[in-house]
Amino acid sequence: MTDARHVLVLPDRDAAEEVAEELPDRFGVTEEPQLVRDALAGEDDAEDAQWLVVIEDPTGRLDTASLDEFAAEHDGWLEAP
């Protein structure tokens, strides 16, 4: 077991929620991912926030290149570990 965690960075809440909904069908993710608002430094407005989708991958079976491509489909990216 590798006990990995993947973080997808998305431009807004709608994109993050859409990604979270698609993860089970696309990647077989069984645990519900965590959605986290990541306000940009010095910004108080929710419109200026990125959203993170945190995916637990305890067996290390998820392919990082595929996750990055998936996030890119929603104008996001996979955060480097």
N, C-alpha and C positions, 0 to 999 in steps of 0.2 A: 504494500500500500504506500502511496506517495503523499496522501493527505493534501492534495492540491486545491487551490482556490483560483478562480479566474474572474477578472473584473473587466466587464465591457463598459466603455464610456459612450454615452449617447447624448445627443444634443438637447433633448427635452423629455419631459415625463411621458408624453404620448409614445414616443419612440421606445423608451425603456419598457413601458407596459406592453407594447406590441411584441418586443423581443422576448420578454418574460413569458408571454402567452405561447409563442412559437417554439420555445426551447424543448418542451417535451416531444413534440412531433418531429422536429428536425434532428435533435441530438439524443433523445431518450432520457432527458434529465427527469429524475423522479422527485427530487427535493425542490420545493418552491424556491426560486432565486430571491434574494433580498434586493429591494430597490432602495437606493440611497441618493438623496439630493446632495450634490457637491457644488456649493456656491463658489463662484470664482472669487479670488482674493479681492477684498474691498467692495464687493457687490452685495447689496441687501435685497435686491429685486429678484424674485423667483424666476423671472423671465431670463435672467442672466446666469442661470444655473445649468450645469451639466448633470446628468443623471447616471448613476452607476448601477449596473446589474451584476450582483455578486453571485457566482455559481460555485457551489461546493462540488468538488470532484475527488472524493476520497480514494478512488481506485486509479486515478490518473488516466482514464480512458478517453477523455475528450481531446480532440486534435486542435491545437492552438491555431494553426493556419486556417482551419475551417471556421473556428469561432471568430477570427479576425475578419474573414470574408463575410460572414454572416452579419457582424456588426457594421461593416462597411456598406452593406445593403440598406442600412438605416442611418447612414451618415455618421457612423461611429467607428470605434476601433477597440481592439483588445489591448488593455494596459499591460505593458511588459512587467514581468515579475520582479 
